Amino acid sequence: LVAYAAWVIVLTGISVWRLGWQNNLTWLTAVYPAISCGVGNSDNRSLPGLIDALYAPGCVVSSQCPVPEGLCLFHKAGGVAVGLGFLFWCWKKSKDANGLIKELIVLPLVCLLVSPFVWDHHFLLAVFPLTYLWARSREATDVEMVTLSLSTLALGTTLPAYVAAVSPWA
C-alpha cells in the first residue's frame, strides 16, 4: 500500500512537472467526468459497454453517442453493487492465505468488469498477474491454466470482433 501510494505521488508529480497544472485540471474537470459514464462503442469490453450496446444498438460503432444521465447513474450504481458484492464474497470466503490468493485472482476481472470503459489491451495487462496467482494457488490443473489464459487473451484481442463480423447473429 505504501509503495502504491508512493508511486501515485511520484507519477502525479512527474505529470505536473512535465505538463503543468492546467492540463491536469482540464483532465480532472472536463475529460474525466465526460468518460466516467462509459464510452458507447463496440470496443468497450466492460459491463457498462455491454449495457450501452443493449440500450442503443445503432450507436455501438460510433463513439459520438452520449450516455443518458439515467443510464450513467445505473452504470455507477451497478459498479458499486458489484464491488460491494465482491467485498461480501471476500468476507465470506476462508480467511487463510489461500483465500487471499483466490480473491486476488478474481480482483482484476471484477475491476475490468465495472470500469466505465475497458479496451482490449486491458485484458492483456491482467492476464499475467492473473495466471501467476492462479498458479500460486496450487489448485489449478494444467487444463484450467490453459483455459484461463486463453479465455483472458481471447477477450483481450480482436478475436471477438472478427467472430462478430462474420456471424449472422452479431
C-alpha positions in Angstrom: 0.0 0.0 0.0 2.9 2.4 0.8 4.6 1.5 -2.5 1.4 2.1 -4.4 0.8 5.5 -2.7 4.4 6.5 -3.3 4.1 5.7 -7.0 0.9 7.6 -7.3 2.5 10.6 -5.8 5.7 10.2 -7.9 3.7 9.8 -11.2 1.4 12.7 -10.4 4.4 14.8 -9.6 6.0 13.9 -13.0 2.8 14.7 -14.8 2.5 18.1 -13.2 6.2 18.8 -13.8 6.0 17.8 -17.5 2.5 19.0 -18.4 1.7 21.7 -15.8 -1.2 22.2 -13.5 -3.6 23.4 -16.3 -3.5 20.2 -18.2 -4.1 18.2 -15.0 -7.0 20.4 -14.1 -8.5 20.1 -17.6 -8.3 16.3 -17.2 -10.0 16.3 -13.8 -12.7 18.9 -14.6 -13.6 18.2 -18.3 -12.2 14.9 -19.6 -12.6 12.6 -16.6 -16.3 13.5 -15.9 -17.1 13.0 -19.6 -15.7 9.5 -19.7 -16.8 8.4 -16.2 -20.2 7.2 -17.6 -18.5 4.9 -20.2 -17.9 5.0 -23.9 -20.7 3.5 -26.0 -18.9 1.8 -28.8 -18.1 -1.8 -29.8 -14.5 -1.7 -28.5 -15.7 -1.2 -24.9 -15.5 -4.6 -23.2 -16.9 -3.7 -19.8 -20.3 -4.2 -18.3 -21.3 -0.5 -19.0 -20.2 -1.1 -22.6 -22.5 -4.1 -22.9 -25.4 -2.2 -21.3 -24.8 0.8 -23.7 -24.8 -1.7 -26.6 -28.1 -3.2 -25.5 -29.6 0.3 -24.8 -28.7 1.8 -28.2 -27.6 -0.9 -30.7 -27.3 1.7 -33.5 -24.7 3.7 -31.6 -22.4 0.8 -30.9 -20.0 1.5 -33.8 -19.9 5.3 -33.2 -18.1 6.9 -30.3 -20.3 10.1 -30.6 -23.4 8.6 -28.8 -23.9 10.3 -25.4 -24.8 8.1 -22.5 -28.1 9.3 -20.9 -28.0 10.6 -17.3 -30.2 7.8 -16.0 -28.1 5.1 -17.7 -24.9 6.8 -16.3 -26.3 6.6 -12.8 -27.3 3.0 -13.5 -23.7 2.2 -14.5 -22.3 3.8 -11.4 -24.8 2.1 -9.1 -24.2 -1.2 -10.8 -20.4 -0.8 -10.3 -20.9 0.0 -6.6 -23.2 -3.1 -6.3 -20.7 -5.4 -8.0 -17.9 -4.0 -5.9 -19.8 -4.5 -2.6 -20.9 -7.9 -3.7 -17.2 -8.8 -4.4 -16.2 -7.5 -0.9 -19.1 -9.5 0.7 -17.8 -12.6 -1.2 -14.3 -12.0 0.1 -15.6 -11.6 3.6 -17.5 -14.9 3.4 -14.5 -16.8 1.9 -11.9 -18.5 4.1 -9.6 -16.2 6.0 -6.4 -18.0 5.3 -3.6 -17.3 2.8 -5.3 -19.4 0.1 -8.4 -17.3 0.4 -6.4 -14.1 -0.2 -4.8 -15.6 -3.3 -8.3 -16.5 -4.7 -9.5 -13.0 -4.0 -6.5 -11.6 -5.8 -7.2 -13.9 -8.8 -10.7 -12.5 -9.2 -10.0 -8.9 -8.4 -8.6 -7.8 -11.8 -11.6 -9.3 -13.6 -14.0 -7.5 -11.2 -12.2 -4.2 -11.8 -12.3 -4.7 -15.6 -16.0 -5.6 -15.4 -17.2 -2.5 -13.6 -14.8 0.0 -15.3 -16.6 2.7 -17.4 -14.6 1.6 -20.4 -12.2 -1.3 -21.0 -10.2 -1.7 -24.2 -8.8 -5.0 -25.5 -5.3 -4.4 -24.2 -6.6 -4.0 -20.6 -7.2 -7.8 -20.5 -3.7 -8.4 -21.8 -2.4 -6.4 -18.8 -4.5 -8.5 -16.4 -3.6 -12.0 -17.8 -0.1 -12.3 -16.5 -0.7 -11.5 -12.8 -4.0 -13.5 -13.0 -2.2 -16.5 -14.4 0.6 -16.2 -11.9 -1.8 -16.0 -8.9 -3.8 -18.9 -10.2 -0.7 -21.0 -10.5 0.4 -19.9 -7.0 -2.9 -21.2 -5.6 -1.6 -24.7 -6.5 -5.2 -25.9 -7.0 -5.3 -25.3 -10.8 -4.8 -28.1 -13.2 -2.9 -27.6 -16.5 -6.3 -27.6 -18.4 -7.6 -24.8 -16.1 -4.4 -22.8 -16.5 -4.6 -23.0 -20.3 -8.4 -22.3 -20.3 -7.9 -19.2 -18.0 -5.0 -17.8 -20.1 -6.6 -18.4 -23.5 -10.0 -17.0 -22.4 -8.5 -13.9 -21.0 -6.3 -13.5 -24.1 -9.2 -14.1 -26.4 -11.2 -11.3 -24.7 -8.1 -9.1 -24.8 -7.5 -9.4 -28.6 -9.6 -8.6 -31.6 -10.7 -12.2 -32.0 -14.3 -11.5 -30.7 -14.6 -8.6 -33.2 -13.6 -11.0 -36.0 -16.1 -13.6 -34.9 -18.8 -11.0 -34.6 -18.1 -9.6 -38.0 -18.7 -13.0 -39.8 -21.6 -14.3 -37.6 -25.1 -13.7 -38.9 -26.5 -13.0 -35.4 -23.8 -10.4 -34.3 
